[in-house]
C-alpha cells in the first residue's frame, strides 16, 4: 500500500512539473534538483542512520516508497515550488507560497508516519517544519546563484 501511494504521488508531481510553465531553464532546473537531492540524501542519512531520531521500516515496499519520496518526490516538489516562486511578484505572496509549501511537505511527512514508513523516536513535526523551510530557502538560493552565473555567462558571450 505504501509503495502504491508514493508511486502515485511522485507520478502526480512529475505530471504537474511536466505541464507547468517553467520560468527556469533546463540547466537551472537540473542544478536546483541536484542540490536538493544532495541535501535530502544527507539529511536523511544524518537523521535516520547517525542520530537515530527517526526509524525506517525494514520491509521492502515501505522502504522503497521512502526512497522514491526522498530521491524523486521531494526534489520535484521543490522544483515546482521554485518555478512558482519565480513567477510571483510580491513578497507577501512569496512568503505565503513558502509557508504553504512547507506545510505541504510536513503533511507528506505525516503521511509517511501514518503509513508506518517512518517512526519518530526523538523527533517531531516542528523539526520537519524547520528542515523543509531551510530546504526551500536553499532551493531559492541555489536558483539565484545559478541564475546569476547564467546571466554572467550569457552577457559575456
N, C-alpha and C positions, 0 to 999 in steps of 0.2 A: 504494500500500500504506500509506503513512504517513497519508494522509488518512483512510482507512478505519479504521485503528487508533485514531486520536484521535477520530474521529467516534463510534465505538463507545464509547470510554471516557467521552467527555463525555455521551453519551446515558445511559450507566450511572450517572454521577454525578447527572444530573438526575433519573433514576428513583429513585435512593436518596434524594435530597433530597425528592422528592415524597411518598414513603411514610414518611419519617422523622417521628416525633412531635417537633414543633418546640417548644422552650421559648421561643424568641424570637418576637415578633410580626412582622407584615409590615414595619413601619417599621424595627425593629431589624435584621431580615434585609437589607432594602434598603440601609440605612446601612452595614452591615459589608461587603456586596457591593461597593458603590461605593468605599469606602475601599480595599479590597483591589485592586479593579480599577485605581484610580489609582496605587497603589504598584507593582503589577505592570507596568503600561504604562511608567511612568517608569523602573523598574529595568531593564527590557529595553531601553529606548531608551539609557540610560546605558551599560550593559554591552556592548551589541551595536554601536550606532552611534557613540557618543562615545569609549569607551575601547578598542574593537575587541579585546576579550579573548575574545569568542565570535563565531564567524561563522555566518551562516544560509545555508541552501541557497537557490540562485537559482531553482530550479524552482518551478512554481506549486503543485502539490499538497503538497509538504513545507512550503512557506511558509504555505499556508492551514491546514495541520494545526497549525503553530506558533501561528498567530493564534487558532485555536479553543481551543487549550490555554491560551494566555496570557489570553484575554479571557473565556472561559467556564469552562474546566476548573479552573484554579487558584482563582478566586473561589468556585465552587460547592463544591469540596472544602473550602475554608476555612470556608464556611458550615456544612457538615456537621460539621466539627471543632468549631466554636464551639457548635453546638446540642448535640453530645455532651458538650462540656466543661461546659456549664451544668448538666447532669444529674448529674455525678459529684460525690459528697460529699467525698471525702478528697483531700488534697494529693498524696499519693503516686500515686493513680490519675490525677489530673490531669496530673502530671509524666510518667507513663508514656504517657498519651494524647498529650501534646505531642511527646514523643520519637518515638513511633510514627508520628504524622502527618508529622513532619519527615522521617523515614526513607522514608515513602511518597512524599513529594514528590521526594526525591533519587532514588528508584527510577524515578519518572516522568521525571526529567531524564536518567537513564541510558538509558531507552527512546528518548528524543529523540536522544541521541548515537549509539545503536546503529542507529537508522533513518536516520542521516545527515541529520537535520533541522538539528541544530546541531553545531558542531565547536569544541571547547575549544582555544583558542590559548594564552592565558596565564591559564588558569582551571582549577579542579579541583572535585571533589565536596565538598571541605571548605568552599569558599566558598559552594557551593549550600546546604550544611547550615546555615551561618551565616545566609544570606539567608532561607531558609524558617523558621528559628527566629525571626528578627526579625519576619517576616511574620505568624507565628502569634501572637506577643506583641502586635503591632499590632492584629490582629483581636480579641484578647481585650480590649485597651484600648479599641478602638472600641466594642465591645459594652458594656463597663462605663460608658463615658461616655454613650452613648445611653440605656442603662438608667437611669442616674442622672437624666438630663434628663427622660426619660419619666415617671419616678416623681415628680419635682417638678411636672410639668405636671398629672398626674392628681390629686395631692394638692392642688394649687392650685385645682382646679375644685370 
